[in-house]
Amino acid sequence: MMRYTFLLFFILIVSCSTSKKITIVSDAESPRLAFGVEKLSTKLSENGYVVSVSSEIPKGKHKVIVLIDKKDASKKESFKIRSKENIITIEGSDASGTLYGALELVNNIKENGDLPSEIHIEDAPEMVLRGTCIGMQKTEYLEGRGVYEYPYTPENFPWFYDKELWIKYLDMMVDNRLNSLYLWNGHPFASLVKLDDYPFAVEVSDEDFKKNEEIFKFITEEANKRGIWIIQMFYNIIVSKPFAEHYNIATQDRSRPIVPVIADYTQKSIAAFVEKYPNVGLLVALGEAMERDYDVEWFTKTIIPGVKDGLKALGTTQEPPIILRAHDTDAPVVMQHALPLYKNLYTMNKYNGESLTTYQPRGPWAETHRQLSAAGSTHISNVHILANLEPFRYGSPDFIQKATKAMHTIHGANALHLYPQTSYWDWPYAPDKTEKRLLEMERDWIWYKAWSRYAWESNRDRKDEIEFWSNELATKYGIDLESGKNILKAYEEAGEIAPKTLRRFGITEGNRQTLLLGMFESQLVNPYKWRVYPGFYESCGPLGEILLEYAKKEWENTPHEGETPVQIINEIVAHGKNAVEAIDKAEASVTKDKEEFARLKNDMYCYNAFANFFAEKVEAALLVLRYSYSNEINDLDKALPHLEKSITHYQTLVNLTKDTYLYANSMQTAQRRIPIGGDDGNNKRWKELLPHYERELANFKRNLELLKASKDGKIVKQNITPWQIENVTLITENKGVYQVKKGTKVYGIPESEILEIAPELQNLKGISFVADTQNNNGTHLKFKNDKSVKLVVGYFNTDQKRFLFPPSLETNAAGNNRGEAEVVLANAVKLKELPRVNIHTYSFEAGENELNLGKGRVLIFGFIDANQTINSRDVGLIGDDEKAAVDWLFY
């Protein structure tokens, strides 16, 4: 960020000859001061003033002295506005502060209709950085490319070259006093710089490269005028597609060690970028595309040296900021090694993960924030993705204010990085189905205004805030203050529904789950089969119970603790009802922006329908879980009406959205798994999910009738046949094989003996590995197959570090490229003295293939025909003291 070493006074002189003549005097040529003068001149002219601008003190009866002093480093971006007689003085601690002072006066003129006769204001931001982000990414993968790989081209991002759009967005930012903008991309360098040593690495045409240079220069210059710092984000380790093809390597491979040529290319790319764009910062994501073992080395020996090389080429020692993203890396350790090498470092971590769930964060994730805030640099709280809020409008100032306070008081953060509320992957458009696509920045104006307001100052009086937001809404919709309060109430009631629902019933806070499409009963009654993200329940909400815990305590008649599932479903139903009633009260008085009000009203009805749908599903799930203890069919009989009602409410949701929304979630790839896979852009609308929920209901009815018809209250399970084996040629040397069956010792030692095994796995040909080798070097396998196959992999169901953790889309965006993210068979193998095993499968097309897994024990059970039908289930090979899952009732 530009450093200013002076105190600026920005002065308005009201001429004594006429009240409609004004001279604006400024003593500096800063682009930010010029922009402030421009905005102030325009507003004064609109109000009938004759405005002149001077860099010198005007001669005449009244004299004004412009003072210059040292910058007040402790109060960056602060300003004072004072009036004395006919002079208004705007004093800023730096150019940004003076700009904000000018804009504050502009706002004052707007509110009061004229220049104030007397004004005394002092203000300064609480948070050092207040920023938004734009994803240079798309809703789907490009042909032949992996996740995050999107070159900057007019075909991929036509909006990127739209200067009017950029002005609109940057003006929105400065109006909200936002001072940083992050551009997210996997590997932006091959679109923005050329390297003499790697000329083949550029992945855009010469024509597009020139366009990129021009627009990037335009964006950075226009942002600087508005006090906005542009920050380019990139993932590690990703290289350009032409570079990868030149060296016959993958563009990204999480298990790949640091390769010298890749390190050299990356370091030189960063150096060239810093030299070419010296006023742009860098946001470094070490996670997702690189194993954590290499983080310190990569950050300290490739990234920081690259920045320093760029500074050397520029002939400057002024360090551009580097922001270390804590996601999927041990950021405190990385910072410990990096701070001695580079001082202008920041850290960033997700606030509630990839959702908004609470203003009472706790647990291990909160502890990570606290560690980072104590690391010796400014810590940034990242309100990320908002997977549980897509796509309905969200604007609860009360929730947002409390969350911002929590960033300070619980996490120790002093900066904000804010994602769009919806459509990150489809920017700049909103998800609404309209004749002309809505811009998300305009649709979600209250989202940006609320977060930026409380990032500037979080400790505002609640009564004053109700008045402020009610006035804002009254102005927008041309209504009276009371109606404005009703709209505010609707926003705040609806604003509790998605956060409360996800934190109490969700599987994850990440992109893997699209909450507002709903959840299946199997996911509610057996969430761990769907792999609950570690730390989620402990971190993303106040102390409370999940359904499994609540049902057990109810059966055992033991006290409950904290937030309970029944409490939450009662609350979300009430929130939905209150939101609809409040929005209905305001409708008759709306005189402006009626189409947008109708869309807002529809969203409130959508939230209400969702809350009722979800509450009925939870009621059914509780009765099904009770059945797992009671074995009384009557409990299932009681569950049935709730499931039927849930379908009725979901049909309402379908009707409300079919003509109003293009999609629920903007990431339309295989990363979306809950409630169902989003592969190839499918299952992104409510009308697509309805048949699945209807099928779930039909399955439940069938199984209930079968239970009633059985003599012993048990259903005769269908005969399950073993999966069809497929032979492949192993290229990897010295790999033995074994029969996957009862009695086999998978590691050749007694404790690894198979005691029980799912019938699907019987007689597969497992591939032998040495446990110590897996722990030290990982698991590597090369093979040749003549037809498409699936590799059957057994992950131990434990969090012990000597066992390899299963694929996690929360930390590895490429973790489902071969369909490996889901558990195919849960609790499928029981070993003598090792944790039980869940089965995943990896798909491979015909040809020579390779599998590289990280360090830790994992079982390779062999290959099967990829084209056979595989039914996912919980096999139930668990301990004698454990409760068997009952999700089979819905299959």
N, C-alpha and C positions, 0 to 999 in steps of 0.2 A: 504494500500500500504506500502511496506517495507520502513522504514525510515533510511537513511544513515546519519552518523555524521562526514563524512570526505570528503576532496577534493582529488580526484584521478588524478594522472598524468599517462598517458598511452603513453609509449615512444618507438619509433622506432630508433634503432641505426644502421646506415649504416656503415658497416666495411670499413676501409680504404684500406684493402688488395685487395678487389674485390667489384665491384658495385653490384654483384649478391649474396652477403651474407648479411642477415639481422637478428638481434636479437630483439625480442619483449620482453620488460620488463614491468611487471605489479606488483604492490605492494599489491594486494588484491586477495582474493579467491572467490569473488562474482560470482555467476553463470552467471550474465550478462556480467561481465568482461571476463569470460572464453569463453562465446559465441562470444563476440567481437573479442577476440584473434583468435578463431577458424575461423571465417569468413575472417579475415584479412590474416591469414596464408594461407588459401586456395587460396585466390585471388593472393597473392604474388607468391605462388608456381606455379599457372597456368601461371604466367608471367615470369617464369624461375628463380625465386629467390630461394636460399637455406635458409630456415627459421629455426631459433632456438628460443625457448621460454624459458625465464628465470624469476625466481622470485627475482633474485639478480642482482646487478650491475655487469656486466662482467668486469674482470680485463683486463688491457691493457692500451694503450696509451691514449685513450679517456675515460674520466670519465663522468658519468651522475649522477646527484643528483635527487632523486625522492622526491618531496615535499608532505607533508601531511598537510592539513589545515582543518578548520571547514567548514562544508557544507554551501553553499550560499543558504539559504532557499528561497530567493526571486527569484531565477532563477533555478527552478527545471528543470531537463533534458537538461540544457544548456551545450554547449561544445565550446572549442576553439582548433583550429589546427594551430600550428605554426612551422615553420622550421628555423633552424639556422645552417649554415654549413651542416654537415651530419646528423643532428638530427631532427626528426619530433616529436613534442610533441602533444599528444592529451589529453587535460585537460577537465574533466567533473565535473560538480557541484555535481553529484551523479553517481551511477552506471549506471543508464539509460542514463545520458548525455554522459558518457564515451563510452557506447555502441553505441549511435547514432554518436558520433565522429568517432569511428572505421568504422562504416558502411558508413559514409560520405567519408572517405578516400578510402574505397573499391569502391564506386561509381566513385570517381575521377579517380582511376586507370582504371576502365572500360571505362570511357569516353575518357581518354587521351592515353590509351594503355600502360601506365607505371607509375611508382611512380613519383610524381612531384618533380622537383628539388627545387622548392620554392612554399610554400603554406601558406596562412594566411586566416583562416575562423573563424568567430564567429557566433553562431546561438543558438536560443532558441525558444521554441514553444509559441505561443500566448495562445492556449487553454490548460487548465490543463489536461482534459481528452479528448481523441480522440479514440472513441471506435466503434466497430461493434457488431452485435448481430446474434445469431443463434437460430432459433425456435425449441425447442424440442416438436414439434407439427406436425400435419399431415393435409393433404388436406381434410380429412373426419373425422367424429366422430368414435370412437371405439364402438363396440357393447356393449350396456348397460351402456355407459358412456356419460357424458356431454361435453360441450366445454372446451378445455384446459386440459382435463384429459388424459394424456398419460404417463404411467409408462415407465421408462428407461429399455427397454428390447431389445435383438437382433432382435426380431420379429418386434417391432415397429420402431427401429432406427438402422438398421444394420451398417450404416455408423459411428455411435457413437463410435464403437469399432475398427475403422480403424485408426491405428496410423500413417500410411503414409499420410492419408488424413489430419489428424490434423497437422502434420508437414508442409504440403503444405500450409494449411490455416494460421497457425501461422507465417510461413515465409513470406507469402503475407502481413500479418499485420505489422511485424517488418520492412519489406522493405518500407512500407508506414508510418513508425513511429507512428503506432497506438498502444495505450497503455492500452486498456481495451476491454474485450470481455464479452458480456452479454449472458447468456443462459436462454431462456424464457420457462417457464413451469407453469402449474397451481398449482401443488403440488409436487415438486421434492423430498421432504424429505422422503417419504415412499419408495423411490427407493435408497436412499443414507445413511440413518441412521436407527438404530434399538433402540427402547425404552424399558427399563425394565418394565415400567408401562403400556405400550401398545404394547406388542409383536405381537398382531394380526393385527396391523396397516400396517405392511410391505406388499407391493403389488407386490413384485417380488420374484422369487424363490431364494433359498440360492445360487445356482450356478450363477444366474444373479446378485445377490447382490455382490458377490465376484468380478465379472467382472466389475461392476460399481465402486467398490472401487478402483480397479486397474487402470481403464481408467481415472477416475477423478483425481487420484494421478498423473498419467502420464500427463494429460492435464495441470494441475496446475504447475507442475514442468517445463514442456517445455515452458509454457507461461511465467513463472518467468524468465527463461533464456533470453527471448526476451523483458523483461521489460513490460510484459502484465499482467494486473490485471484481474483475472476471477471474474465475478459477477453473482451470481445465483439469478434469478428473480422468484417470486411467486405471485399468486393472493390470495386475501382474500375475503370471507372466504371459502376455499375449503379444504376438508379433503379427505383422501384416501378412496377408495371404500370398502376395508375390514373393515376399521374403521366405515364407515357409516353403513354397513350391521350389524356390531356387535351391534350398538346402535339403529338400525332401524330408521335411519335418512337419509336425502338426502346428497349427497356429497357437493352440493352447493345449497343455497337457499337465494336469495338476500333479501327477506323480513324477514329472520330469525334473531331474536335478538342474542346478544352474549350469548352463552350457556357455563356454567362453564367448562364442560368436554371438549368442543371443544377448549376453551381458554387454558386450562391446557395442552392438547395434542399439540396444536400449539406452546406454549411457550417451552415445553420440546423438541419438534422437532427442533426448532431453536437453543436451547442451545446445543443439541447434534451435530448439524451441525457445529456450531461455534467451538466447542471443537475439532471436528474431522478434520475440514478444516480451520485452523486459518488464513490463508492468502487469504481467499476468501471473497469478499464483498457480500452484499445483496441488491437487488432491490425490493422494496415493492410496489405492486399495490393494493392500498386500494379499488379502484373502481371496478365496474362491478359485483362482487359477494357479495357485502355487501352494505347495505343502508348507506348513508352519515352520518346519525345521530350517528353512532357508530364509526366513523373513529378515533376521538381523543382518545377515550377510548381504542380501539383495538391497536392503534399504541403505546400508552404510557404505557398501563398496560399489554400487551401481547408480542408485538414484541420486544420493547426495553428491558424489563426484561428478555426475552429469550436470547438475545445477551449477556446481563450482566451475566446471569447464566453460559453461555458458557465460558466467560472470567474468571469467578471465578474458574470454574473447571480446566482451563488451568493455573491458577495462574498468570495471566497477567492483566495489566490495559490498554494495548494498544488496542484502540477501532478499530475494523474493520469498514470500511465505510458502512453506510446505505444510500441508495438513495431512496427518497420518490417520487414516480410517481404522478404527479398532476392530471392525468386523472380521472374524475368522483369523485373528492374529493375536499374539500376546503383546499387545501394545505397550504396557508398562515396561516390559523387558526391552522392546525395540527402542523406546524413548530413552531408556537408561544408557544404551549404547550410542544413540544418535545425538543427544543434546551436547555432548562434548565436541562434536564435529560441526554442528550447525545450530545456530541460536534461534532463528526465526521459525520455530516449529509450533504447530497447533495439533491438538488431538480431537477426534470426532468419534462419537458412538451413538447408536440408535437409542431413541428415548424409550419407546415401548416395543422395540423390535420393528417389524414392518407393519405396524397397525397403531391405532390409538385406543388404549384400553383403560388407562387409569391416570389419576393425578396423585396416586399413593404408591409410587413404585418402590420396590423393596427387593430383597433376595440377592442372588449372585450377580445379576445384571446391574443392580444399583451399586453394588460394591465395585464393579469394574469402572463405572463412572467416577466414583470417589477416588479410586486409585489414579485415574487419569487426570482428574482435576488437581491432584496433589503432585503431579509429575514435574511441575515447574514451568508450565506453559498454559495458555488459555485453552480451556476445554469447550468443545462445541457439542450441543445436543441436537441430534438429527431426527426430526419428525419424518419418518421414512415410509414411502410407498402407500400406506393407508389401505392395506388389502381388505380390512374389514369395513371400510367406509364407502368403497366403490359400489354403485355409482351415484347414489342419492346425495342431494345437497346436504352439507354439514356446516353448521355455523352456530355453535353454542359458545358465546363469549365466556360464560361462567366456567365451563369445563376447560376452555383454552387458557383462561387466566390462572386457574388453579394448577394446570399442568406446567405453565411457565414458572410459577412460583416453586413448584417441585424441582424443576431443573436447577434452580438456585440453591434451595434449602436442603434437598436430599442428594442431588447428584453433584453439586458444586460446579455446574456449568455456567459459563458467562458469555455464551454465544448460541445462536440459533441457525440451523440449516433446515429449511422447510421444503418438503416435497409438495407438488400439486395434490389437491385433495382427491382428484380422480384423473384418469387418462394420462398418467405419466408416460406410458408407452405409445400414446396416440397424440402427443402434444403437437400442435397447440389447441386441439379440438376437445370439446366436452363430449360425453357419451350420449347426449340427448339425440333422439331421432327427430330432426327438424329439417325443413326444406333447405335452409342454409345452415351449415354446421355452426354451432355456437363456439365461441372461444372460451376455454376453461378459465382464463384470467378474468373474463367479464362475468361468466356465470358464477364463479366462486369468489366473487369480490370480498364477501364477508370473511372467508377463510383467511385471505391474505391480510385484510385489515385488522382482524382480531389478533392473529399471531404477532404481527408487527407492532401493534399498539402495546401489547404486554411485554414484548421483547424490549421495547423502549422503556416502559415503566410498568412493572407487574403489580405494585402495591397501590392499587386504585380502590377507592371506596365503592362497595357493591351498589349502594343506592345511586351514586353518581353514574355508575356504569349502566344501570338499567335505564336511566334517563338518556344517557348518551346514545345507546344502541336503539332505543325506542325512537328517538329523534331521527337517527340515520335511516331506519326502516320507514318511518313516516314520510320522510323526504323522498325516498326512492319510489314509494308506491302512491304518493299523493294522498295520504290519509292523516287522520288526527293522531295525537299522541297515544290515546288509549288503544287505538287499533294497532299502532306500532308496538305497544307492549304485548298485545296478543300474538303478533308475529314473532316477537322475541321469545315469548313463552313457548310457541310451537317449536322454534329452533332448539331451545334448551331442553325441552322434554324429549324430543326426538334424538337429541344429541347424546342421551344416556343409553339408548337402546343397543347400538352396535358395540360400544365399549364393554358394557356389562355382559352382554351375551357371549362375546368371544372369550373374555377372561375367565368365565366360569365354565364354558362348555367346549371351547375350541380345542383343536389338536395342535395348532401352531399359530403364531402371530405373523407368519410370513406369507410370501407370494403363493405358497403351496395350497393355501386355503382361501376361497372366496366366500366369506361368511354369508353375505346377503343372498346367495343362491340356496342357502339352507345346508342341512346336514342329514345324513341317513341315520336311521335308528341303530344300525350296526356300528356307526362311528360314535354314537352317544353311549351305548352300553358296553363297547369294547374299544375304547380310544387307543389303547396301547398297541393294538394290532396295526394301527395306522401311524405308529411311531410319533408319540408326543415329543415335541421338541424339548430337549433338556433345559431345565430352569424356567420354562414357560409359566407353569402354575405358581411357582415360588416368586416370580419376579414381576408379572404383568398385572397385578391387582392386589387388593388388600387380602389379609388372611381369610381363608375360606375353604370350602369343601367342593370336590368334584362329585359327579353323580355316583360313581362307584363307592366313594367314601360315605356319602350321605345315605345311600341305600343300606350299606352295612351297618351304620350306626342306628338307622331306623329299626332294622331287624333285631339288633342286639339291645335296643332301647338304651343307648348310651348318649351322653350330651353332645350336642353339635357345637361347632366352633367357628366363629366368624361368619362370613357371607355364605349362604347356602343356596343350592339350586332352586329350591321352592321360593325362597325370598326373591331371587333374581327374576324368575319368570313372572311372579306377581308384579314386580316393579316394572318390567318392560311392557307388560300389558297395560298397566296404568299410564306409563309414559306415552304409549301409542294413542290411547284414548284421549289423554289430555292434549296431545299435539294436534289431533284432528279437531277437537272442540275449539281450541284456540285459533287455529287457522280459519275455521268456518266463521268465527265471530268477526274476523277482520275483513272477510271477502266483500261484503256489501259496500264498504267505504272506499275500496280501491279505485283510484282515478287515473293512475299512471302505470305504465309497464305491465299492463294486464296479462299479456301472454306469459311473461316470466312469473308473475304471481300464480297463474294457473299451473305452471310447471312445479313451482314450489309447493303448492297445495297438493298436487298429485304425489309428490315425494313424501309428504306427511302421511297420506293415505297408504303409500307403499310401506313405510315404516310400521304403521299400525297393523297392516295385513301380515307383515313378516313377524312382528312380535306375537300375534295370535297364533300363527302357524307354528312358530318355534315353541311356544309355551305348550301347545297340545302335544308336540312330539316329545317334549321332556316329560310331561305327565305320563305318556305311554311308556317311555323308557324307564321311569321309576317303577311302574307296575311290573314291567318285564324283569327288572332287576330284583324286585321282591319275589317274583316267581322262582328266581334262581336259588332262593333260600327256602321258600315255602313248598315248592313243587305243587302248588294248588292251581289247577286250570282256571279257577275263578279269577285269579289275578290277571291272567291273559285275556279273559273275557272283558274285564274292566278296561284293559288297555286298548282294545279294539275301537271303541267309539272315539277315543282321543285321536287315534291315527286317522280315522275317517274325517273327523273335524279338521285335522291338519290339512288334508287334501282340499277341503272346501276353502280354507283360508289361502292356500297356495294358488288355487284357481283364481281367487280375487287378485292376488299378486300378479299372476300371468296377465289378467285383463288390464291391470293398471300399467303394465310395462310393455305390452306387445306393440303398441303404437307410439310409445314415448321414448324407448331406449334402444340403442343399437347393440348394447352389450352390458353385462354387469362388470366384467373385469377386462382391463386393457392389455394384460399379458395373456396372449392367446396361444400358448405353447404347451408342451408336455410338462412344464414345471408346475402347472396347476393340477393338483391331484385330489383336493377335497372341496366339495363333496364328490367330485368325479373328475377324471382326466380332461384337460383342455386341449388335447392333441389336435393339431391341424385346425385350430380355431373353432372347435366344436364345444358344445355344452357351455356356452357363454351367455345364454338367455334363459329366462325362467320357463318359457314355453318348451325348451329342450329338456329341462329337468323334470317337468311335470310327469311325463310318462315313466320316468325312473321311480319317482315316489309312488305312483300308482302301482307299478310292478312290485315295489316293496310291500305295499299294503296287500296285494293279491297273494304274495308269498306268505305273509304272516297269516292270512286267513286260511290258506291251504294247510300250513303246518299246524295251526290251531285245530283244524278239523281232524287231521291225522292223529294228533295227540289224543283228542277226545275218542277217536275210534280204536285206539290201541288198548290192549288189555292191562298193560302195566304202566301206562302213562308215558311211554317212550316210543319214539319213532324208529322204525327199523331203518338204519342208515343204508343208503344206496351202496352197492358193491363198487369199491373204488379200485380201478386197475392201475398198474404202474405206468409211468410215463414211457413213451417210446424212445429208446436210446438211439443216438446217432453217432456213428464212428467218425473220428477226425484223425488227422495225422499230426502228432506232436512234433514240433520243431525244437522245442526246448529240450535240452539234453538232461539225462540222468533224472528223469521223473518216473517213478514207479506208479502203478495203479492198484486199486483195491476194490473189492466188491462192497457196495453200500448195502449192508444188511445187518441184522441183529447179530451181535457177537464180534463184529469187526472192530479192531482198535485203529482208529483213524490216524493217530500219530505213532502207532506202534508201541504204545505204553499202556499199562493197565487202566489208568484213570480216563483214557480216551475211548473206552469200549462203548459201543452202541448198545444201549439197553432196550430202547423202543424207537421205532421209526415209522414215519408216515408211509402208507402203502404206495403212494405215488413215487417214492424214492427207491423202492426195493429194486435191487440188482443194477442200479446205475454204476458206472465205472468211475470211482473217485480217483483223483490225482494226488499223489503223495507229496507232502512238503514237511520240512523240519521246522518245528515250532520256533526254535531259536533263530533260524534263518529268517522266518517271517517277521519276527520281532525286530531284528537288526536291519534287514535289507528290504522288507516288503515282499510281496508276492508277484512273480512275473511269469507269464505263460505265453508262448508263441505256438501257433497251430495253423494247419491248413484244412479247410473244409470245402467239400464239393457242392454243398447245398446250404441254405440258411439254417442256422442252429441257435439254440439257446444254451448258454453255460449256466449250470445250476450251482449257486454259491450259497454256503451256509454261514451266516453271521451269528456269533454268539450273543445271546440276549443278556448283556451285562454292560456296565459302564466302566469296568476295570481297564486300565490303560494298556495292559498287555494283549488285549483283544482288539482287533480292528473294528472301528465303528462303522456301521452301515452307511450307505450313501445318504447325504443330507442335503436337500435342496436349499435349506436355509443358509448353508455355508458353501455350497458348491453348485453354482448355477448350471453347470454341465453334468450334474449328478443324475440325470435321467436320460442321457443321450441314447442309451441302449435299453431303456425300460427297467432299469435296475432299482429305481427309488422305492418301489412298493414291495411290501412283504407279500409274497405269493402264498406261502404256507407259514402260518405262525405256530410256534411251539411244535415243530415238526420232527425234531430229533432229541432224544433224551440220552445223555452220556453218563457214564458211571460217576465221575467226579469233576466234570466240567459243566459250565452253564449250558442250559438248553439252547436250541438252535432255531433261528428263523431262516426261511428260504427266500432268496431273491434270484432273479434270472436276468442274464445279460444277452441281448440279441446280437448276432453277427451274420452279415451277409456272406455269401460264398466267396472264397479267396483266402489269401494269407492274412491272418489276424493276430492281434496281440492284446493281452490284458495286463495292465500294470496297476496293482493295488498298493495302498500305503502300508506302513509298518504295523504289525500286530497279527495275532492268530486269526485265521479265517479258513473255512473248509471249501475245497473245490470238489464238488460231487460229480462232475462230468457233464456230458453234452446230451441234449435231447433234440428231437425234431421240432423246429420252430413253428411248424404249421398246425400242430395238434392243439386241441382245445384244452385249456388249463383253467380250472376253477379255483379261485382263491378262497381259502378258508382258514379257520383256526383249528388245527389238528387236536389240540388240547392235551399234549403230553407234558403235564405239569406235575408239581409236587403234590403229595397226598393231602397237605394242609391248605392247598390253594383252591380257589373257587373257579370252576370251569366257566368259560365264556358262554353266553346265551345268544350271541349274534346269529347263530345258525337259524334262528326262528325267522330271519328276514331274507334267507337265501332260498 
